[in-house]
Amino acid sequence: MVLKTTLLAAKPPSDPPSPPNKPNTPLHHGEAEWTAVYPIIERLYMKDRRKLRHIMQIMEEKHNFKASNTKTACKNKTPTPQITAETQNWPNATLCQSHSLILSPSPDPLETSSLEFLTSIHDWSNSFYESLYTDGLQLQSNHSSPRTAKINRYDPEGLSFAFRTIVELIQRGKGVLAGRLTRKAFLDIENMLQVEAPLFIWNVLEIMYHMVRLSQTQLLGMLLLQLVELASNVHEMRHPIIKMLKSLQKAVYLWEKHATLDKMQLLEEAWVLNADIICRNYDSRLLVMYYRLVWESSCVRLGEDQLDGLDKWFSAVKSKIPHEDFYFQQAVLFTDPNSKEDTEPPRDYEITKALCVSAIQHRCTMAFGESNMASLVRLGLLKSRVLDEIDEHPSDDIPQSHTRFQARVMAYLMKVLMDVDRELGLDVDVADRMRNRVALREFGYSSTSPQVIHDMWQLEAFLQKEGHVAEAAKIRKETYKRLEEYVDQVPVDEV
């Protein structure tokens, strides 16, 4: 039985670009992609004794990986052993004397599980785009089933910040509250399991990246156990998501045994590998998916070429905010048709919005010695275009869900501007900007959202450092109160 991955994506805009008959298969690949396909090429060449032209045909047809014969023969990191009478009789033994397709007779278990993990990401992400171009999108019905309705409400950024909050609570010695929040996050993460493959990979790796960066490998192991259990209940055991999670589980087990291993490198390579594939396959039919990628993260590092491609594609999208799209309203704007909440925006909202847009445009004209700052500014500029599109409609016609969405974008821009200005050594009123960002987050999400708690803790840390101990203590007490309210939202029968 051939397994087809469930595809959930936004309703296409009225004028989507005509997709090609098949996905574009480039000849040039990054180190992360070569690392992922390395074990496949090695097996075909060394074990199956396939000729090089057959290897390339298999790699292109089955794995959507195309490269020149020379590249395939040479692309390896293992030093070439000395040519002997025995090795001279191997097929294509003279391919590239500086590299080899030979692994050690007993490969390192961590290396094996890591390569399996990278290969599963490469194959799953590519297969999603293959299905997209051959089968099209399975569009979400406006009359959603209960399970589909839960997927609609999946809040990628909120879930990411929830896990960051859990780590912070552990470090603060608030184990009981961290446990309650973990239960809520584990309930919410089930909603991820049927989203698009590139979206799941991007966002789940982003969550794991922060856990490892903050030395919470044990929490990562718990998350993987939960994900494997949930995925096994939703998908067949041969599904790519289970293969991906179990291969990472093996690597995490070995991390625990060997504390000196560099845990970050594998997650960084995996994230870059998936990002490379996304950045080669822009499609306006997937507009909602791009909105749901977690962009506010130190994990996000795109190259200049990738940013240029993203900029060119997004600029060409005619309807960046599909106002009438029900799925977009549910998945991105979080519009609740039963909600009667009428919250006023923060003070000087319109002035702040204008200042954010003009400031990010000005920063784009500046030179940065550190490349990540330049990337942050470019992403901020892209986000600011969403504000312009919403503002093109008469103010009386803009629903509050759109205004609150703008506030979330503005909070992101303020974070970027503050980080960039501090990097440049400019005179920045940090506390005032942090307070404004908290106010925007409260309006954009809610006063108890993990994003708001995260920003309040940053404000608390800054005030504590500056000697404003009383105000910092007051903020700390308020955050714990709000977290109690947040975790109380978990239904008793689900805990």
Residue pairs with C-beta under 8 A, 6 or more apart in sequence:
3 236
3 238
3 239
4 131
4 135
5 124
5 127
5 128
5 131
5 197
5 239
5 240
6 138
6 194
7 128
7 131
7 132
7 135
7 137
7 138
7 196
8 138
8 140
8 148
8 151
8 194
8 195
8 196
9 137
9 138
9 139
9 140
9 196
9 285
9 286
9 288
9 289
10 140
10 285
10 286
10 287
10 288
10 289
10 322
10 325
10 327
10 328
10 331
11 139
11 140
11 322
11 325
11 326
11 327
11 328
12 137
12 139
12 284
12 285
13 284
13 285
13 287
13 317
13 318
13 319
13 322
14 319
15 318
16 283
16 284
16 285
17 283
17 284
19 132
19 133
19 283
19 285
20 133
21 133
22 130
22 133
22 134
23 64
23 126
23 129
23 130
23 132
23 133
23 281
24 280
24 281
25 60
25 64
25 65
25 66
26 66
26 280
27 66
27 67
27 68
27 71
28 67
29 65
29 67
29 276
30 272
30 273
30 276
31 269
32 118
32 269
32 270
32 272
32 273
32 276
33 65
33 122
33 273
33 276
34 75
35 115
35 118
35 269
35 273
36 115
36 118
36 119
36 121
36 122
36 273
37 59
37 63
37 65
37 119
37 122
38 76
38 115
39 112
39 115
39 116
39 119
40 59
40 63
40 119
41 55
41 59
41 72
41 101
42 101
42 102
42 103
44 50
44 54
44 55
44 58
45 52
45 55
45 92
45 101
46 101
46 102
49 91
50 58
51 91
51 92
52 69
52 72
52 73
52 92
52 95
53 69
55 72
56 66
56 67
56 69
56 72
59 65
59 66
59 67
59 72
60 66
63 122
63 123
63 126
64 126
64 127
64 129
64 130
65 122
65 126
67 75
70 96
73 92
73 95
73 96
73 99
73 101
74 95
74 96
74 98
74 99
75 99
76 99
76 100
76 101
77 99
78 99
78 100
78 102
78 103
79 99
79 100
80 96
80 97
80 98
80 99
80 100
81 87
81 100
81 102
83 93
83 97
87 93
109 250
109 254
110 251
110 254
110 255
110 258
110 261
113 247
113 248
113 250
113 251
113 254
114 247
114 251
114 266
116 243
116 247
116 250
117 244
117 247
117 248
117 251
117 266
117 270
118 266
118 269
118 270
118 273
120 240
120 243
120 244
120 247
121 201
121 244
121 270
121 273
121 274
122 273
122 277
123 240
124 197
124 201
124 240
124 241
124 243
124 244
125 197
125 198
125 201
125 273
125 274
125 277
125 278
126 277
127 197
127 240
128 196
128 197
128 198
129 198
129 277
129 281
132 281
132 283
132 285
132 286
137 285
140 148
140 152
140 327
141 148
142 326
142 327
144 152
147 194
150 190
150 191
151 191
151 194
151 195
152 327
152 330
152 331
153 191
153 330
153 334
154 188
154 191
154 192
154 195
154 292
154 331
155 188
155 334
156 192
156 199
156 203
156 292
156 293
156 294
157 294
157 296
157 451
158 188
158 445
158 449
158 450
158 451
159 185
159 188
159 189
159 192
159 203
159 207
160 203
160 206
160 207
160 210
160 294
160 297
161 449
161 450
161 451
161 453
161 454
162 181
162 184
162 185
162 188
162 450
163 185
163 207
163 210
163 211
163 219
163 223
164 210
164 450
164 454
165 181
165 450
165 453
165 454
165 483
166 178
166 181
166 182
166 185
166 219
167 210
167 211
167 214
167 216
167 219
168 454
168 457
169 175
169 177
169 178
169 181
169 483
170 178
170 216
170 219
171 214
174 480
177 480
177 483
177 484
177 487
180 487
180 490
181 483
181 486
181 487
182 219
182 222
183 487
183 490
183 495
184 486
184 487
184 489
184 490
186 223
186 226
187 490
187 494
189 223
189 226
189 227
189 230
190 230
192 200
192 203
192 204
193 200
193 227
193 230
193 231
193 234
193 235
193 241
194 234
195 289
195 292
196 286
196 289
197 240
197 241
198 274
198 277
198 278
198 289
199 289
199 292
199 293
200 241
201 244
201 270
201 274
202 271
202 274
202 275
202 278
202 293
202 294
203 292
203 293
203 294
204 227
205 267
205 270
205 271
205 274
205 299
206 271
206 294
206 297
206 299
206 300
207 223
208 220
208 223
208 248
208 267
209 264
209 267
209 268
209 271
209 297
209 298
209 299
210 297
210 298
210 299
211 217
211 219
211 220
211 223
212 220
212 263
212 264
212 267
213 264
213 298
217 252
217 255
217 256
217 263
220 252
221 249
221 252
221 253
221 256
224 245
224 248
224 249
224 252
225 249
227 245
228 242
228 245
228 246
228 249
231 239
231 241
231 242
231 245
232 242
235 241
235 242
251 266
254 261
255 261
255 263
267 299
268 299
271 299
272 301
275 302
275 306
276 306
278 293
279 302
279 306
279 309
279 310
282 309
282 310
282 313
284 313
284 317
287 317
287 320
287 322
287 328
288 327
288 328
288 331
288 332
290 314
291 328
291 331
291 332
292 331
292 332
294 300
295 379
295 383
295 412
296 412
296 415
300 375
300 379
301 372
301 375
302 310
302 375
302 379
304 371
304 374
307 375
307 378
307 379
310 382
311 378
311 381
311 382
314 320
314 382
314 385
315 385
320 385
320 386
320 389
321 328
321 386
321 389
321 390
321 402
322 328
323 393
323 402
329 335
329 401
332 405
333 401
333 402
333 404
333 405
334 401
335 399
335 401
341 400
342 400
343 400
343 404
343 443
344 443
345 403
345 407
345 443
346 352
346 407
346 436
346 439
346 440
346 442
346 443
347 439
349 407
352 410
352 414
352 436
352 440
353 387
353 406
353 410
356 384
356 387
356 410
356 413
356 414
356 417
357 384
357 387
357 388
357 413
359 413
359 417
360 377
360 380
360 381
360 384
360 413
360 416
360 417
361 381
361 384
363 377
363 380
363 417
363 420
364 377
364 378
364 381
366 377
366 424
368 374
368 377
368 420
368 423
370 423
373 419
373 420
373 423
376 416
376 419
376 420
377 416
377 420
379 416
380 412
380 413
380 416
380 417
383 409
383 412
383 413
384 409
384 413
386 405
386 406
386 409
387 406
387 409
387 410
390 398
390 402
390 403
390 405
390 406
404 443
404 444
404 445
405 444
406 444
407 440
407 441
407 443
407 444
408 440
408 441
408 444
408 445
410 440
410 444
411 437
411 440
411 441
411 444
411 451
411 455
414 433
414 436
414 437
414 440
415 437
417 433
418 428
418 430
418 433
418 434
418 437
421 428
422 428
422 430
430 462
431 459
431 462
431 463
431 466
434 455
434 458
434 459
434 462
435 459
437 455
438 452
438 455
438 456
438 459
441 449
441 451
441 452
441 455
442 449
442 452
445 451
445 452
446 452
447 482
448 482
448 483
448 485
448 486
449 486
450 486
452 482
453 479
453 482
453 483
453 486
456 475
456 478
456 479
457 475
457 476
457 479
459 475
460 472
460 475
460 476
460 479
461 472
463 469
463 471
463 472
463 475
464 472
